[in-house]
């Protein structure tokens, strides 16, 4: 029987010898447990490897390490250097989320800042991440990029921000907004401190602490009445001004100021305004509205702050030292892991051949780089001008 007839007979064989193209048979396993194959004609022993399967396994290990608290040496079955070499290409994979068009009753959105001026805008629903967007600052255009692929919900829970409000007004003008009550308390605490000195500050601080304890519409109505009574009682604090008498004597020569007066209790005014503006906009007690009562809307962004943002900060702490680009990729993988499993893209579908073959193309491109023509601008060799050159004999020494 000739080679041609054997090849035709075994044309359906998936494992053929790379040398003589004869069929292979199983021949035990290697020390690592990999299946070994042996050619029935030339006796060559080999193992079958699939680049896509290897890449998927490497990416799975890479994501597992990113989301763990362990170092590379602790996590990897091999050495840390081998782990880095095998998974270096994984930083090129960008996790993405397919948009399902699902309509949610409530969406919570918030931003978390990284170093070097990077901010991750994150949206969650039912405790799962449904989208993220990178930006330098929380501007309206960045919020639009995050929210545009999503379906309009009933309520958006947020910590506030002029850029976000502008984006919501443009994209979802009919959506209802609930300001995070915990963030309002933090704003008041920032202005008044935890222990205010004045009676007005103490009373306003106490009112802010009551916000997170309100559970019914009756309690909200009573709080609004107390807030209005506070304004009536301490309005003179808010309007009190301090005037500059003589800037010429009080300031060094040559320094001038056009400011003649200022509010004596500026921090008290800011604390009051942080609650009054939200109350006037109707964003303070949205979660208690009658038409939303059955939905049980959250009054805070604690779900995204505690489950997502705190987890991202912990991950960056455990793997501190990463460059900014790697930090961004780690945040994306964290968000991908905290999405609904039935809606996110699988790891295998995220990998493309150019991801794990990029290293080979990069090395090939470096070999083709030609040397620069002309004199060397910055050299590392020793030279006589700087007194750094090899000397022999008694040169430079006195007799």
C-alpha positions as CSV (number, residue, x, y, z in Angstrom):
1,X,0.0,0.0,0.0
2,X,1.5,3.3,-1.1
3,X,1.7,6.6,0.7
4,X,-1.1,8.1,-1.4
5,X,-3.5,5.3,-0.6
6,X,-2.7,5.6,3.1
7,X,-3.2,9.3,3.1
8,X,-6.6,8.9,1.3
9,X,-7.6,6.1,3.7
10,X,-6.7,8.2,6.8
11,X,-7.8,11.6,5.4
12,X,-10.3,11.9,8.3
13,X,-7.5,11.6,10.9
14,X,-7.1,14.7,12.9
15,X,-3.6,13.8,14.3
16,X,-1.1,13.3,11.5
17,X,2.7,13.3,11.7
18,X,4.2,16.7,10.7
19,X,7.1,14.9,9.0
20,X,5.6,12.1,6.9
21,X,1.9,12.8,7.4
22,X,1.2,9.3,8.6
23,X,-1.4,8.8,11.4
24,X,-0.3,9.1,15.0
25,X,-1.2,6.8,17.9
26,X,-1.4,7.5,21.6
27,X,1.9,6.8,23.4
28,X,1.4,7.6,27.1
29,X,1.8,11.0,28.7
30,X,4.6,13.4,29.6
31,X,5.7,14.2,33.1
32,X,3.2,17.1,33.1
33,X,0.3,14.8,32.1
34,X,0.2,16.0,28.5
35,X,-0.8,13.3,25.9
36,X,2.1,12.0,23.9
37,X,1.7,10.8,20.3
38,X,3.9,8.5,18.2
39,X,4.1,8.2,14.4
40,X,3.3,4.7,13.1
41,X,5.7,5.2,10.2
42,X,8.8,7.1,11.3
43,X,8.4,6.7,15.1
44,X,8.6,10.4,15.8
45,X,7.2,11.3,19.3
46,X,5.4,14.6,19.7
47,X,2.7,16.3,21.7
48,X,-0.3,18.3,20.4
49,X,-0.7,21.9,21.4
50,X,-3.4,24.4,20.6
51,X,-2.5,28.0,20.8
52,X,-6.0,29.1,21.5
53,X,-6.4,26.6,24.4
54,X,-3.1,27.6,25.8
55,X,-4.0,31.3,25.6
56,X,-7.4,30.7,27.2
57,X,-5.7,28.9,30.1
58,X,-3.1,31.5,30.5
59,X,-5.7,34.3,30.5
60,X,-7.8,32.4,33.1
61,X,-4.8,32.2,35.4
62,X,-4.0,35.8,34.8
63,X,-7.5,37.0,35.7
64,X,-7.4,34.7,38.8
65,X,-4.2,36.3,40.0
66,X,-5.5,39.9,39.4
67,X,-8.6,39.2,41.5
68,X,-6.7,37.5,44.3
69,X,-4.7,38.9,47.2
70,X,-1.6,36.7,46.4
71,X,1.6,37.7,44.7
72,X,2.6,36.1,41.5
73,X,5.1,33.8,43.3
74,X,2.3,32.6,45.7
75,X,-0.4,32.2,43.0
76,X,1.6,30.6,40.2
77,X,2.4,26.9,40.1
78,X,5.7,27.8,38.5
79,X,8.0,30.7,39.3
80,X,6.9,34.3,39.3
81,X,9.2,35.0,36.3
82,X,7.7,32.2,34.3
83,X,4.2,33.3,35.2
84,X,5.0,36.9,34.0
85,X,6.5,35.6,30.8
86,X,3.5,33.4,30.0
87,X,0.9,36.1,30.8
88,X,2.6,39.2,29.6
89,X,0.3,39.3,26.5
90,X,-2.8,39.2,28.7
91,X,-2.5,42.9,29.4
92,X,-3.4,43.5,25.7
93,X,-6.9,41.9,26.2
94,X,-9.6,44.5,26.9
95,X,-12.7,43.0,28.6
96,X,-16.0,44.2,27.2
97,X,-19.7,43.9,28.1
98,X,-22.4,43.2,25.4
99,X,-25.4,45.5,25.8
100,X,-28.5,43.4,26.4
101,X,-31.0,46.3,26.4
102,X,-32.4,45.2,29.7
103,X,-34.5,47.8,31.5
104,X,-33.7,48.3,35.2
105,X,-35.8,50.0,37.8
106,X,-32.8,51.5,39.5
107,X,-29.2,52.3,38.4
108,X,-26.5,53.4,40.7
109,X,-23.5,55.3,39.2
110,X,-20.3,56.6,40.8
111,X,-16.8,57.5,39.8
112,X,-13.5,56.3,41.4
113,X,-10.3,58.1,40.8
114,X,-6.9,56.5,40.2
115,X,-3.6,58.2,40.1
116,X,-2.3,60.2,37.2
117,X,-5.6,61.8,36.5
118,X,-7.7,58.7,35.5
119,X,-11.3,58.2,36.7
120,X,-13.4,55.2,36.2
121,X,-17.2,55.9,35.9
122,X,-19.1,52.7,36.9
123,X,-22.8,51.9,36.7
124,X,-24.4,49.0,38.5
125,X,-27.9,47.5,38.7
126,X,-29.1,44.8,41.1
127,X,-25.6,44.8,42.6
128,X,-23.9,43.9,39.3
129,X,-21.8,46.1,37.0
130,X,-23.5,47.0,33.8
131,X,-21.0,49.4,32.3
132,X,-17.9,51.5,32.9
133,X,-16.2,54.4,31.2
134,X,-12.7,56.0,31.5
135,X,-12.2,59.7,31.7
136,X,-9.9,62.4,33.2
137,X,-12.7,64.2,35.0
138,X,-16.4,63.6,35.7
139,X,-17.6,65.8,32.8
140,X,-21.0,65.5,31.1
141,X,-19.5,64.0,27.9
142,X,-17.9,61.2,29.9
143,X,-21.2,60.4,31.7
144,X,-23.0,60.4,28.3
145,X,-20.6,57.8,27.0
146,X,-21.3,55.6,30.0
147,X,-25.1,56.0,30.0
148,X,-25.9,56.1,26.2
149,X,-25.7,52.3,25.6
150,X,-28.0,51.7,28.6
151,X,-31.8,51.6,28.6
152,X,-33.5,54.4,30.6
153,X,-34.3,53.3,34.2
154,X,-37.0,54.5,36.5
155,X,-34.5,56.0,39.1
156,X,-30.8,57.0,39.0
157,X,-29.1,57.0,42.4
158,X,-26.0,59.1,42.5
159,X,-23.8,61.3,44.7
160,X,-24.4,64.4,42.5
161,X,-22.3,66.5,40.3
162,X,-23.0,69.2,37.7
163,X,-21.6,67.1,34.9
164,X,-23.9,64.1,35.7
165,X,-27.0,66.3,36.1
166,X,-26.3,67.9,32.7
167,X,-25.9,64.5,31.1
168,X,-29.1,63.1,32.6
169,X,-31.1,66.2,31.5
170,X,-29.9,65.7,28.0
171,X,-30.1,61.9,27.7
172,X,-32.9,61.0,30.1
173,X,-34.9,64.1,30.8
174,X,-37.8,62.2,32.5
175,X,-35.7,60.0,34.8
176,X,-36.1,60.5,38.5
177,X,-32.9,61.2,40.6
178,X,-32.1,60.2,44.1
179,X,-29.2,61.9,45.8
180,X,-27.1,59.7,48.1
181,X,-28.0,60.7,51.6
182,X,-24.6,59.5,53.0
183,X,-22.8,61.8,50.6
184,X,-24.9,64.7,51.8
185,X,-24.0,63.9,55.4
186,X,-20.3,63.8,54.4
187,X,-20.6,67.2,52.7
188,X,-22.1,68.7,55.9
189,X,-19.5,67.1,58.0
190,X,-16.7,68.5,55.8
191,X,-18.0,72.0,56.3
192,X,-19.0,71.8,60.0
193,X,-16.6,69.1,61.3
194,X,-17.9,66.3,63.6
195,X,-18.2,68.7,66.5
196,X,-19.5,72.1,65.5
197,X,-19.0,75.0,67.9
198,X,-22.0,77.3,67.2
199,X,-25.6,76.4,68.1
200,X,-26.6,76.7,64.5
201,X,-23.9,74.3,63.4
202,X,-24.8,71.8,66.1
203,X,-28.5,71.9,65.1
204,X,-27.7,71.6,61.4
205,X,-25.3,68.7,62.0
206,X,-28.0,66.9,64.0
207,X,-30.5,67.4,61.1
208,X,-28.1,65.9,58.6
209,X,-27.6,62.8,60.8
210,X,-31.4,62.2,60.8
211,X,-31.5,61.8,57.0
212,X,-30.5,58.2,56.8
213,X,-33.1,57.3,59.5
214,X,-36.1,58.5,57.6
215,X,-38.2,55.5,56.4
216,X,-41.7,56.9,55.7
217,X,-43.2,59.9,54.0
218,X,-44.5,61.2,57.3
219,X,-41.0,61.3,58.7
220,X,-39.8,63.1,55.6
221,X,-42.5,65.7,56.0
222,X,-41.5,66.2,59.7
223,X,-37.8,66.6,58.7
224,X,-38.6,69.2,56.1
225,X,-40.6,71.2,58.8
226,X,-37.6,71.0,61.1
227,X,-35.3,72.1,58.4
228,X,-37.5,75.1,57.6
229,X,-37.7,75.9,61.3
230,X,-33.9,75.8,61.5
231,X,-33.6,78.3,58.7
232,X,-36.1,80.7,60.4
233,X,-34.2,80.5,63.7
234,X,-30.7,80.8,62.4
235,X,-31.2,82.9,59.3
236,X,-29.2,85.8,60.9
237,X,-26.2,83.5,61.1
238,X,-26.4,82.8,57.3
239,X,-26.7,86.6,56.5
240,X,-24.1,87.9,58.9
241,X,-21.2,89.7,57.2
242,X,-17.7,90.7,58.2
243,X,-16.3,93.9,56.7
244,X,-12.6,94.8,56.1
245,X,-11.9,98.1,57.8
246,X,-8.5,99.1,56.6
247,X,-6.5,97.0,54.1
248,X,-3.6,99.5,53.9
249,X,-2.6,99.0,57.6
250,X,-3.5,95.3,57.9
251,X,-1.6,94.1,54.8
252,X,2.0,94.3,53.7
253,X,3.0,97.1,51.4
254,X,2.2,96.3,47.7
255,X,-0.5,93.7,48.4
256,X,-4.0,94.8,47.6
257,X,-7.4,93.2,47.7
258,X,-10.7,94.2,46.3
259,X,-12.7,92.1,48.7
260,X,-14.5,94.5,51.1
261,X,-16.7,92.0,53.0
262,X,-17.5,88.3,53.3
263,X,-19.9,86.1,55.1
264,X,-18.9,85.4,58.7
265,X,-20.2,81.8,58.7
266,X,-19.3,80.7,55.1
267,X,-18.9,77.1,56.0
268,X,-22.4,77.1,57.7
269,X,-23.9,78.6,54.5
270,X,-22.2,75.9,52.4
271,X,-23.5,73.1,54.6
272,X,-27.0,74.5,54.5
273,X,-26.9,75.0,50.7
274,X,-25.7,71.4,50.2
275,X,-29.0,70.2,51.6
276,X,-31.3,73.0,50.6
277,X,-30.4,72.8,46.8
278,X,-31.1,69.0,46.8
279,X,-34.4,69.5,48.6
280,X,-35.5,72.2,46.1
281,X,-34.7,70.0,43.1
282,X,-36.8,67.1,44.6
283,X,-33.8,64.7,44.7
284,X,-33.8,64.2,48.5
285,X,-36.7,61.9,49.2
286,X,-37.3,60.3,45.8
287,X,-37.1,56.8,47.3
288,X,-40.2,57.6,49.3
289,X,-42.5,58.6,46.4
290,X,-45.8,56.7,46.3
291,X,-45.3,55.4,42.7
292,X,-41.9,54.0,43.6
293,X,-42.7,52.5,46.9
294,X,-43.1,49.0,45.6
295,X,-39.6,49.1,43.9
296,X,-37.8,49.7,47.2
297,X,-35.3,52.3,45.8
298,X,-32.1,52.7,47.6
299,X,-31.4,56.1,49.2
300,X,-27.6,55.7,49.2
301,X,-24.9,54.5,46.8
302,X,-23.5,52.2,49.5
303,X,-23.9,49.2,47.2
304,X,-21.5,50.5,44.7
305,X,-19.2,52.2,47.2
306,X,-18.9,49.1,49.4
307,X,-19.0,46.2,46.8
308,X,-17.2,47.7,43.8
309,X,-15.2,50.8,44.7
310,X,-13.8,49.4,47.9
311,X,-12.9,46.2,46.1
312,X,-11.1,48.1,43.4
313,X,-9.0,50.0,46.0
314,X,-8.2,46.8,47.8
315,X,-7.1,45.1,44.5
316,X,-4.8,48.0,43.6
317,X,-3.4,47.9,47.2
318,X,-2.6,44.2,47.0
319,X,-1.0,44.6,43.6
320,X,0.6,48.0,44.2
321,X,3.4,49.0,41.9
322,X,1.6,48.5,38.6
323,X,1.9,51.2,36.0
324,X,-1.1,53.2,35.2
325,X,-2.1,51.2,32.1
326,X,-1.9,47.9,34.0
327,X,-3.9,49.5,36.8
328,X,-6.6,50.4,34.3
329,X,-6.7,46.9,32.9
330,X,-7.0,45.5,36.4
331,X,-10.0,47.7,37.1
332,X,-11.7,46.6,33.9
333,X,-11.2,42.9,34.8
334,X,-12.6,43.6,38.3
335,X,-15.7,45.1,36.8
336,X,-16.0,42.3,34.3
337,X,-15.8,39.7,37.1
338,X,-18.6,41.6,39.0
339,X,-21.1,41.5,36.1
340,X,-24.0,39.0,35.7
341,X,-22.5,35.7,34.5
342,X,-25.2,35.2,32.0
343,X,-24.7,38.5,30.3
344,X,-20.9,38.9,30.1
345,X,-18.6,37.7,27.3
346,X,-16.6,34.6,28.0
347,X,-12.8,34.7,28.3
348,X,-12.3,32.6,25.2
349,X,-14.4,35.1,23.1
350,X,-12.3,38.0,24.3
351,X,-9.1,36.5,23.0
352,X,-7.9,37.2,19.4
353,X,-4.8,35.8,17.8
354,X,-3.2,39.2,17.6
355,X,-3.2,39.4,21.4
356,X,-0.9,36.5,22.1
357,X,1.2,36.9,18.9
358,X,2.0,40.5,19.4
359,X,5.2,39.7,21.3
360,X,6.5,37.8,18.3
361,X,5.6,40.7,16.0
362,X,7.2,43.2,18.4
363,X,10.5,41.2,18.5
364,X,10.5,41.0,14.7
365,X,10.0,44.7,14.3
366,X,12.8,45.4,16.7
367,X,15.2,43.3,14.6
368,X,14.4,45.4,11.5
369,X,15.2,48.7,13.2
370,X,18.2,50.3,11.4
371,X,20.9,52.1,13.3
372,X,20.8,55.9,13.3
373,X,23.0,57.6,10.7
374,X,25.2,60.3,12.1
375,X,27.0,61.1,15.3
376,X,25.9,59.7,18.6
377,X,23.9,62.2,20.7
378,X,24.0,60.6,24.1
379,X,26.6,57.9,24.5
380,X,27.5,55.6,27.4
381,X,31.1,54.9,26.4
382,X,34.0,56.3,28.4
383,X,35.7,59.3,26.9
384,X,38.8,61.5,27.6
385,X,36.8,64.7,27.9
386,X,35.1,63.5,31.0
387,X,38.3,61.9,32.4
388,X,36.7,58.5,31.9
389,X,39.1,56.4,29.8
390,X,41.4,53.5,30.1
391,X,44.9,54.6,31.2
392,X,48.1,52.6,31.0
393,X,51.6,53.2,32.4
394,X,52.5,56.3,34.4
395,X,50.3,58.7,32.4
396,X,49.0,61.6,34.5
397,X,51.2,60.8,37.5
398,X,54.1,62.8,38.8
399,X,57.5,61.2,39.2
